[in-house]
Amino acid sequence: MRTKPKADCNGRKFVKVFTILEKHGRKPSRLVPILQAVQEEYRYLPKEVLTYVATALDISPARVFGVATFYSHFAIEPKGKHLVRLCDGTACHVKDSVPILDAIRKRLKLEGKKTTTDDMMFTVETVACLGACGLAPVVVVDDQVHGQMTPESGMKLVEEIIAREQS
Amino acid sequence: MNTQLILDPAAGNGGTTQRRVIVCAGTGCVANGAYKVVQAFADQIAAAGISVTTEFKAEESQHDLRLNKSGCQGFCQMGPLVTILPDEILYNKVKVEDVAEIVNQTLVGGKVVDRLLYVDPATKKHCKGINDIPFYQRQQRFVLKECGVIDPESIHEYLYHGGYAAAKKAILKMSQEEIVQEITKSGLRGRGGGGFPTGRKWEAARVQKSAKKYVICNADEGDPGAFMNRSVMEGNPHSVLEGLMIAARAIGADETLIYVRTEYPLAVARMKSAVEDAQKMGFLGDNVFGSGQSLNCEVMEGAGAFVCGEETAMIASIEGQRGMPRPKPPFPAQSGLWGKPTIINNVETLAHVVRVINQGADTFKKLGSAASPGTKTFALTGHVANTGLIEVPFGTTLREVVLNIGGGITDRRGKVKPNGFKAVQIGGPSGGCLTQEHLDLPLDYDSLRSVGAMVGSGGLVAMNEKTCMVSIARFFMDFTQRESCGKCVLCREGTRQLLSMLDDVIEGRATGETLVLMEKLALAVQKGSLCGLGKTAPNPVLSTLRYFRHEYDAHVFHKHCPTGQCKALAKPSIDPVKCKGCTACAKKCPVGAISGEKKQAHVIDQTKCIVCGVCADTCKLEAVAGV
């Protein structure tokens, strides 16, 4: 056991990371599953946690950041409370997924490269393929899959969440 | 040890007479509310006073009915699907409200609920079960046979259907050489894309002298528009695990790993529970089938990188590195995971292995073509009437698959259009497109390669005549450019340049020189990249240039997109012959660009038009073209 979490070094914050590292035997070869577990916990990969992981595994922070930024599943920016993922796989694309994305982004006032709303309520992303091609086009809101979408029904999903959050 | 539970698959263990209600719980049906339907069945069946169980029992059960969820049955568009056995009734698009009627009419009264049956759009015939539906009738299912029938979370049901007999035979009765010989003799080729002979791959690893060897199951199905592996893992996870065990025995490996795409949470969960159940039964662990040999299996989730489908990149990812490929040789069979001999096989390949060992190479070879024996699963999607998962022998023609099994090409509104066929993209971002002239081409590894396409993992995306092929090429290039790992300059920079040239074509900035340069660069990227991703990335561009040159020419020289999909070059117009002057489009146009008298042909004012396409959507006579 190389690095015990020090109580004064952001104390409680790293307790969970410590448990994750222990579970994976602090092996650098387990870096991908370790980061997956960390992201599960924090919903993204905070910079200080990545540095901590590097120290604990005795590898360079560059390697950890390299892996964290290489895979699209990892996020190094915090995500909004509700995650809207729009499938833009081939089947969804030919069945007009892009107008749905445009409509949702416009409603949430997301412009340019921005994917998360200012109030941290929504993150809107595209994914390559969710494998539900028979239902194209597909939108996934907080892990719930919705098939055969249109810009109108996509907007409705978002409006429902907004209404729920406001009430 | 529970080896006595393993039955002879040839004995035909029939099935109990118990009545069954099977609700499809693949990703597609779940999205359409399958779980709620299962709950409704449980409630209604109980209310009707029928004794019901959800558990599989090999012996005659004291319950009258068994209710279970199954994996993907392939007919995703019609979900949620409910199958009733032994009546062989298939109800589609079943909603919670329909359940009471099914219970009362069918389960109690023994009658068929006509309105929930599939109606063949061609003959308008109500089809009672899968044997009447052309979509299923024309398929030959082996890998998918048990998917949609058995409960994927019950190892006992898999055993009852002859499961693990092949693994037991391979581990207890066959030598390593015999297994490899049988696989080689079957001519089985890798179903993941390349089509490399599986037997040769195994032999290369078998002859290596090493105390440690690995087998990896490649379940990182990254090709957008393909979901064959997902369905097999969700529907029959034990068949994949059994194939993996046989592969391990054949090369002398004691550790195996299943690398599943993280975007498939249900497949991950089902594979993990299959591994746990096999461990509990003593099929995995320190004393496999009592042979004294040890064999372990771990399920690992990917992290969202398409390139990890490449063998050496996958190995890097498992070792905790960025998923970047390395040059071959040495091949993984010589030096793979942790420098040890490793074989990597696709999910579907492993499922086929089970059949080869059970039924023998000769039976396996009876289907398919000489150089590509056996069957192949395809994910049929896009503009076809029946989207879903299919399995046909190699050598089946494209016409049979798309027009007969797929039920024909559909228009924007989902209606079948007899002459709507434009192209089929096969093999995803690494493949190419097939056109009208290829409709009678037999689908197999070699014939597809000869026309500049490839089987790939088996994604088939059908496209109607309203699809712009330049924009499809751009779509794939955008994908590969983002997924390029960045190691090889030509792949990293070349795909980026190709993408920007395609943008020039789509937005009207390109000249004749752009097309020449594009072709040249595409060939250079093919040559100068290390792995399959880069080598095949230019395929969609080259293949669309080859078969749809006229569309590129229209964009470049006439600054016009014939389908109107490229907004910058769309020129919507109204066909004065087809237009009956109903004024519907003029009323809907948000900018008032359409004018014309009632019952007279209307005209679009190009200076006002914002190319939104509302007019085309509104017109029932399809008089609006070019948008």
Interface residues (C-beta under 8 A of the other chain):
Chain A: K27 P28 S29 R30 L31 V32 P33 L35 Q36 R63 G66 V67 F70 Y71 S72 H73 F74 D88 G89 T90 A91 H93 V94 K95 V127 A128 C129 L130 G131 A132 C133 G134 L135 A136 V138 D143 Q144 V145 H146 G147
Chain B: T27 G28 V30 A31 N32 F75 C76 Q77 G79 E221 G222 D223 P224 G225 A226 F227 R230 T262 E263 Y264 P265 M300 E301 G302 A303 G304 A305 F306 S317 I318 E319 G320 Q321 R322 G323 A379 T381 G382 H383 T387 G388 L389 Q425 G428 G459 V461 M463 T467 I472 F475 F476 F479 E483 C485
